[in-house]
């Protein structure tokens, strides 16, 4: 859904309600784990901290959706649970207009001592089709806390198809700024060790 101004809270709530029963805009679930997808795979892994305490802060940041605290991207509801089936809306401001896009949490990364994350997929009211994984883990060799975004997407809406180079640039910007947001959220008392 493309809009010329920021949607009201009521519009976002209505969008979320209308999204609940929508199907995914692609299939099958898990396409980001497949070796040969035939689609463009984006896979970025960056160090955002070090040690168990930073991992726990990074885990809490993912649960709080801090990877979307960018100023030009927001998720609704703000504190959506990471349970499979949860529907969220992503609101994006770009080039003087807004887009509201539906996603569903699909599955979680097995929550163990040094790994945590989840994936969501696009619904049929999203401008793109695809799946995205957000994960934090401790590198066993260095004890560094790593943040990973792994995504596959392709345009669905006409405007997204026409603006594909811009869409790809916005996706790259999101990955960079999301990593920076996770690093900020992982710092102890704002200080990087």
Sine and cosine of phi, psi and omega as CSV:
sin_phi,cos_phi,sin_psi,cos_psi,sin_omega,cos_omega
0.00,0.00,0.89,-0.46,0.03,-1.00
-0.98,-0.19,0.67,-0.74,-0.08,-1.00
-0.71,-0.70,0.50,-0.86,0.02,-1.00
-1.00,0.07,-0.25,0.97,0.08,-1.00
-0.63,-0.77,0.28,-0.96,-0.01,-1.00
-0.85,0.52,0.75,-0.66,0.01,-1.00
-0.95,0.31,0.48,-0.88,0.05,-1.00
-0.95,0.31,0.28,-0.96,0.09,-1.00
-0.84,0.55,-0.62,0.78,0.01,-1.00
-0.90,0.43,-0.66,0.75,0.03,-1.00
-0.89,0.45,-0.67,0.74,0.01,-1.00
-0.91,0.42,-0.68,0.73,0.04,-1.00
-0.87,0.49,-0.68,0.73,0.02,-1.00
-0.90,0.44,-0.66,0.75,0.04,-1.00
-0.86,0.50,-0.71,0.71,0.02,-1.00
-0.89,0.46,-0.70,0.72,0.02,-1.00
-0.89,0.46,-0.70,0.72,0.01,-1.00
-0.92,0.40,-0.41,0.91,-0.05,-1.00
-0.99,0.15,-0.35,0.94,-0.14,-0.99
-0.79,0.61,-0.69,0.72,-0.09,-1.00
-1.00,-0.09,0.01,1.00,-0.04,-1.00
-0.94,0.33,0.54,-0.84,0.07,-1.00
-0.99,0.14,0.22,-0.98,0.14,-0.99
-0.91,0.42,0.44,-0.90,-0.03,-1.00
-1.00,-0.02,0.21,0.98,-0.05,-1.00
-0.37,-0.93,0.02,-1.00,0.11,-0.99
-0.23,-0.97,0.30,-0.95,-0.12,0.99
-0.99,0.12,0.23,-0.97,0.11,-0.99
-0.88,0.47,0.66,-0.75,0.02,-1.00
0.99,-0.16,0.25,0.97,-0.05,-1.00
-0.89,0.46,-0.39,0.92,0.02,-1.00
-0.97,0.24,-0.20,0.98,0.04,-1.00
-0.99,-0.10,-0.21,0.98,-0.03,-1.00
-0.96,0.29,0.61,-0.79,0.00,-1.00
-0.94,0.34,-0.77,0.64,-0.05,-1.00
-0.93,-0.37,0.99,-0.15,-0.07,-1.00
-0.99,-0.16,-0.39,0.92,-0.07,-1.00
0.97,0.24,0.07,1.00,0.01,-1.00
-0.86,-0.51,0.26,-0.97,0.03,-1.00
-0.97,0.25,0.86,-0.52,0.00,-1.00
-0.98,-0.19,0.79,-0.62,0.12,-0.99
-0.96,-0.30,0.81,-0.58,-0.04,-1.00
-0.66,-0.75,0.94,-0.35,-0.04,-1.00
-0.84,-0.55,0.76,-0.65,0.05,-1.00
-0.77,-0.64,0.82,-0.57,-0.01,-1.00
-0.72,-0.70,0.52,-0.86,0.08,-1.00
-0.98,0.21,0.75,-0.66,-0.01,-1.00
-0.82,-0.58,0.00,1.00,-0.02,-1.00
-0.01,-1.00,-0.19,-0.98,-0.03,-1.00
-0.48,-0.88,0.79,-0.62,0.10,-0.99
1.00,-0.02,0.11,-0.99,-0.10,-1.00
-0.89,0.45,-0.66,0.75,-0.02,-1.00
-0.90,0.44,-0.68,0.74,0.05,-1.00
-0.91,0.41,-0.60,0.80,0.05,-1.00
-0.87,0.49,-0.70,0.71,-0.01,-1.00
-0.89,0.45,-0.62,0.78,0.07,-1.00
-0.92,0.39,-0.63,0.77,0.03,-1.00
-0.91,0.42,-0.65,0.76,0.05,-1.00
-0.87,0.49,-0.74,0.68,0.03,-1.00
-0.89,0.47,-0.59,0.81,0.02,-1.00
-0.91,0.42,-0.66,0.75,0.05,-1.00
-0.90,0.44,-0.67,0.74,0.01,-1.00
-0.87,0.50,-0.56,0.83,0.00,-1.00
-1.00,0.01,0.11,0.99,0.03,-1.00
0.88,0.47,0.51,0.86,-0.04,-1.00
-0.90,0.43,-0.36,0.93,0.02,-1.00
-0.90,0.43,-0.20,0.98,0.04,-1.00
-0.97,-0.23,0.06,1.00,0.01,-1.00
-0.98,0.20,0.98,0.21,-0.12,-0.99
-0.86,-0.50,-0.20,0.98,-0.05,-1.00
1.00,-0.04,-0.53,0.85,-0.01,-1.00
-0.89,-0.45,-0.03,1.00,0.07,-1.00
-0.74,-0.68,0.70,-0.71,0.04,-1.00
-0.66,-0.75,0.41,-0.91,0.11,-0.99
-0.88,-0.47,0.50,-0.86,0.04,-1.00
-0.69,-0.73,0.65,-0.76,-0.12,0.99
-0.90,0.43,0.42,-0.91,-0.11,-0.99
-0.85,0.52,-0.61,0.79,-0.04,-1.00
-0.86,-0.51,0.78,0.63,-0.02,-1.00
-0.90,0.44,0.65,-0.76,0.06,-1.00
-0.93,0.37,0.46,-0.89,0.00,-1.00
-1.00,0.02,0.38,0.92,-0.01,-1.00
-0.97,0.25,0.63,-0.78,0.06,-1.00
-0.81,0.59,0.73,-0.69,-0.01,-1.00
0.98,-0.18,-0.27,0.96,0.01,-1.00
-0.91,0.42,0.77,-0.64,0.02,-1.00
-0.99,-0.15,0.73,-0.69,0.06,-1.00
-0.78,-0.63,0.41,-0.91,0.12,-0.99
-0.92,-0.39,0.71,-0.71,0.13,-0.99
-0.96,-0.27,0.78,-0.62,0.03,-1.00
-0.95,-0.31,0.82,-0.57,-0.07,-1.00
-0.81,-0.58,0.75,-0.66,0.09,-1.00
-0.97,-0.23,0.83,-0.56,-0.01,-1.00
-0.48,-0.88,0.74,-0.68,0.07,-1.00
0.77,0.64,0.66,0.75,0.08,-1.00
0.99,0.12,0.04,1.00,0.09,-1.00
-0.71,-0.71,0.05,-1.00,-0.10,-1.00
-0.82,-0.57,0.47,-0.88,0.18,-0.98
-0.74,-0.68,0.61,-0.80,0.02,-1.00
-0.87,-0.49,0.82,-0.57,-0.17,-0.99
-0.73,-0.68,0.70,-0.71,-0.02,-1.00
-1.00,-0.05,0.66,-0.75,0.03,-1.00
-0.66,-0.75,0.36,-0.93,0.07,-1.00
-0.77,-0.64,0.73,-0.69,0.11,-0.99
-0.92,0.40,0.79,-0.62,-0.10,-1.00
-0.98,-0.19,-0.72,0.69,-0.06,-1.00
-0.28,-0.96,0.32,-0.95,0.06,-1.00
-0.96,-0.29,0.47,-0.88,0.16,-0.99
-0.95,0.30,0.68,-0.74,0.02,-1.00
-0.76,0.65,0.84,-0.54,-0.06,-1.00
-0.99,0.16,0.99,-0.14,0.04,-1.00
-0.86,-0.51,-0.19,-0.98,-0.12,-0.99
-0.86,0.51,-0.55,0.83,-0.08,-1.00
-0.76,-0.65,0.41,0.91,-0.02,-1.00
-0.46,-0.89,0.67,-0.74,0.03,-1.00
-0.38,-0.93,0.57,-0.82,0.07,-1.00
0.14,-0.99,-0.07,-1.00,0.02,-1.00
-0.38,-0.92,0.29,-0.96,0.08,-1.00
-0.82,-0.58,0.54,-0.84,0.18,-0.98
-0.76,-0.65,0.36,-0.93,-0.02,-1.00
-0.83,-0.55,0.38,-0.92,-0.03,-1.00
-0.99,0.15,0.58,-0.81,0.09,-1.00
-1.00,-0.07,0.10,-0.99,-0.06,-1.00
-0.94,0.34,-0.13,0.99,0.07,-1.00
-0.98,-0.20,0.36,0.93,0.03,-1.00
-0.98,-0.21,0.59,-0.81,0.00,-1.00
-0.93,0.38,-0.41,0.91,0.02,-1.00
-0.90,-0.43,0.24,-0.97,0.15,-0.99
-0.86,-0.50,0.66,-0.75,0.06,-1.00
0.44,-0.90,-0.19,-0.98,-0.12,-0.99
-0.67,-0.74,0.53,-0.85,-0.03,-1.00
-0.64,-0.77,0.71,-0.71,0.02,-1.00
-0.94,-0.35,0.72,-0.70,0.10,-0.99
-0.86,-0.51,0.84,-0.55,-0.13,-0.99
-0.56,-0.83,0.59,-0.81,0.17,-0.99
-0.84,-0.54,0.58,-0.82,0.01,-1.00
-0.40,-0.92,0.34,-0.94,0.06,-1.00
-0.99,-0.12,0.81,-0.58,0.08,-1.00
-0.94,0.33,0.89,-0.45,-0.08,-1.00
-0.90,0.43,-0.39,0.92,-0.01,-1.00
-0.99,0.16,-0.51,0.86,-0.09,-1.00
-0.87,-0.48,-0.25,0.97,-0.11,-0.99
0.94,0.35,0.19,0.98,0.08,-1.00
-0.96,0.29,0.57,-0.82,0.10,-0.99
-1.00,0.00,0.83,-0.55,-0.07,-1.00
-0.94,-0.35,0.59,-0.81,0.08,-1.00
-0.90,-0.43,0.75,-0.66,-0.04,-1.00
-0.81,-0.59,0.71,-0.70,0.21,-0.98
-0.87,-0.50,0.82,-0.57,0.04,-1.00
-0.79,-0.61,0.82,-0.57,-0.10,-0.99
-0.57,-0.82,0.52,-0.85,0.18,-0.98
-0.76,-0.65,0.75,-0.66,0.06,-1.00
-0.45,-0.89,0.35,-0.94,0.09,-1.00
-0.49,-0.87,0.43,-0.90,-0.10,-0.99
-0.94,0.33,0.61,-0.79,0.10,-0.99
-0.92,-0.40,-0.76,0.65,-0.04,-1.00
-0.96,0.27,0.52,-0.85,0.00,-1.00
-0.83,0.56,-0.70,0.72,0.00,-1.00
-0.89,0.46,-0.62,0.79,0.04,-1.00
-0.92,0.39,-0.61,0.80,0.05,-1.00
-0.92,0.39,-0.70,0.71,-0.01,-1.00
-0.91,0.41,-0.58,0.82,-0.04,-1.00
-0.98,-0.20,0.47,0.88,-0.11,-0.99
-0.80,0.60,-0.67,0.74,0.05,-1.00
-0.87,0.49,-0.63,0.78,0.05,-1.00
-0.93,0.38,-0.66,0.75,0.03,-1.00
-0.86,0.51,-0.72,0.70,0.01,-1.00
-0.88,0.47,-0.63,0.78,0.04,-1.00
-0.91,0.41,-0.65,0.76,0.04,-1.00
-0.91,0.41,-0.61,0.79,0.04,-1.00
-0.90,0.43,-0.66,0.75,0.04,-1.00
-0.90,0.43,-0.66,0.75,0.05,-1.00
-0.88,0.48,-0.68,0.73,0.03,-1.00
-0.85,0.52,-0.73,0.68,-0.03,-1.00
-0.86,0.51,-0.71,0.71,0.01,-1.00
-0.89,0.46,-0.76,0.65,-0.07,-1.00
-0.95,0.30,-0.52,0.86,0.06,-1.00
-0.91,0.42,-0.66,0.75,0.05,-1.00
-0.89,0.46,-0.66,0.75,0.03,-1.00
-0.91,0.41,-0.64,0.77,0.03,-1.00
-0.90,0.43,-0.64,0.76,0.03,-1.00
-0.93,0.37,-0.59,0.81,0.05,-1.00
-0.91,0.42,-0.68,0.73,0.05,-1.00
-0.87,0.49,-0.69,0.73,-0.04,-1.00
-0.93,0.36,-0.39,0.92,-0.07,-1.00
-1.00,0.04,-0.36,0.93,-0.02,-1.00
-0.88,0.47,0.66,-0.75,0.09,-1.00
-0.99,0.14,0.88,-0.48,0.02,-1.00
0.81,0.59,0.52,0.85,0.04,-1.00
0.97,0.24,0.10,1.00,-0.05,-1.00
-0.92,-0.39,0.80,-0.60,0.04,-1.00
-0.99,0.13,0.78,-0.63,0.02,-1.00
-1.00,0.01,0.00,0.00,0.00,0.00
